[in-house]
């Protein structure tokens, strides 16, 4: 039943839509002022999008390390998980823009780095199809590999920054999510290393 559900191409897309909208609903439910709602909506929509990103980021590595029906099904729908993440993060973008424009302006360098991440997200989303794979050839792989690692870097840098935030309330979240991102990278490196060893045999 679970495998059949995960094999449905629309499940990752709907998961991204639900995750983003649910995060906004929770922000409105738990905050009283409009400024606090905008802050929580921006923060929680990013958290809601993260699991979808990690699924797409780790799909091929999980199959290499733990081959099985579940990991193969996830890999089969990796493009859809990436699109689900793009949708959830688009909802995050809307919430973030409200927060930035109305309540909490950001430093220019932060906006540039974030804008580049969104450019990567949308380039990858627009090229997540078989036609683009054929059209761009090896460049398709380079674009997607560069893009997904850059997005990983932006997530990780953002969470790591919370470890040193002036408000100690941010520290536990920063440590926990930074550890998650570093663990994800470790899984990818381990899968790459095992694949490299297998090719040398």
N, C-alpha and C positions, 0 to 999 in steps of 0.2 A: 504493500500500500504506500509506504513512504517513498520507495524507489519510483513507483509509478507517478506519484505526485511531483517528485523532483525532476522527473523526465519531461514534465509538461513545460513547454517553452515559455508559457505565460506566467508561471509561478514566480520566477525571479523578478519579472517586471512588476507584478502585483505586490510582491514583497517590498520592493523599493518604494512604490506609491504608498503602501500602508505604513511603512516605517516612518517616512517623512511626515505624513499627515498625523499619525499617532503622536509623534514627538511634539508637533505644534499644539495638538489638543491637550497634551499633558502640561505644556508650558502655560496655556491659558487656564488650566484647572488649578495649578499650584501657585501661580503668582497673582498678585492683586493689582499692581500698577501696570500701566502699559509699557513703561520702560523695562520693568523686570520681566514681563512676558516676552518682549522683544529679545532680551538677553538670553533667557532660557530657551526660547524657540531656536535662536541661532546656535546655541551650544548643544542642545539635545538633538537637533536634526543632524548635526555632524556625527554625534555618537550613534544615531540610528543608522546612518549610512555606512559606518565603519565595518560592521559584520559582512555586508555585501561586498565591500572592497576586499576584505580578507579572503572571502571564498574565491573570488576571481584571481586574487594574487597568489593563492596557494594551490589552486586546482591541479595543475600539472605536477607540482612537487608532491602532493599527497598521493597521487596515483603512483608515482615512482617509488615512494617510500612504503606505502601501504596499499598495494593494488587490491582491488575488490570491487564488488558491484556498486557500492555507495560512492567511492571515490571516482570510479569510471563514469558514473551518471553525472556527478558534479562537473567533471571535466567536459563531458559531452555538451553541457549547457553553460560552459564558462562565458561565452559571449553574452548570453542572456543575463547571467549574473552581473557582468560588467555593465550592461544596459540598465539593469535594476539599480545598481550603484549610481550610475549617471543620473537617473531619474530622482533618486533620493537626495543626491547632492545638489540637484537643481532646485529642489524644494528648500534645501539648506541655503542655497545662494539667495533665494527670495527673502528668507528670514534674516540672513546676514545683511543684505542691503538695507532692509528696514532698520536694523539695529545700528548700522554704520551711519546712514544718512540722517536719521532722526535723533539718535541718542549717544552713540559712542564712536566718534571718528577714529580711524586707524592711521598709523604711520604710513607714508608713501611706499617705503620698501616692503612693508607687509602686504600692501595692496598689489604691488607688482608680482611678488612671489605667488600670492593666491590667484591672481589673474592668469598667470602662466599655468598653474595647476588646472584651472578650469579650461583653458585652451587645450591642454593635453586630454582632459576628460572628453571634451566634445569631438576632438579629432579622432580619438579612439572609438567613441560611440558611432560616429559617422562612417568609420571604416570597419566596423564589426560585421562584415558580411563577406560571403564567398567571392563576390565580384571584386572587392577591394584587395583581397588576398591574391587573386590572379593578376590584377592590374598592377599592383605595386611590387609583387614578388618579394625578394628578400628585404626590401625597404619596409614592407608592412610589418615584418617581425621586428625590425630595428625601431620603428616608430612606437609600436606597442610596448616593447621591452623598456625603452627609454621612458615612455609615458608612465607606465605603472610603477617604475622605481622612483620617478620624480614625485608622484602622488604619495608613495610610501614615505619619502623623505619629508614632504610637507606635513603629513599627519604626525610623523615622529618628532619633528622639530617643534611643532605646536604643543604636543603633549610634554616634551622634555622641558620646554620653557615654563610650564606650569610648576615644575619641581622647584624652580627658583623664584616663583611669584612672590610679591611682597605680602600677599594674603596667604597665610598658612593653610587656609581651608582648601586651596587649590593643590597642595602638595600630594596628598594621597592619590587623587585622581591622576595627577601627572606621573607619579611613580608607577601606578598600576598600568596605565595605558601605554606608557613608554616601554614597559616590560613586555606587554603584548606585542607591540610592533617589532621589538628586537627579537622576540621569540619567532615571529613570522619570518623575519629575515634569516634567522638561524635555520629554520626548516628549509627555506629555499636554497641556502648555501649547502646544507647537508645533502639535499636531493641532487644538486648540481655535482657535488663531489662524488657521490656514488655513481652517477651517470658517467662522469669522466673516467672513473676507475673501470667501469664496465666496458667502456669503449676501448680501453687500453689492453684489455685481455685478448 
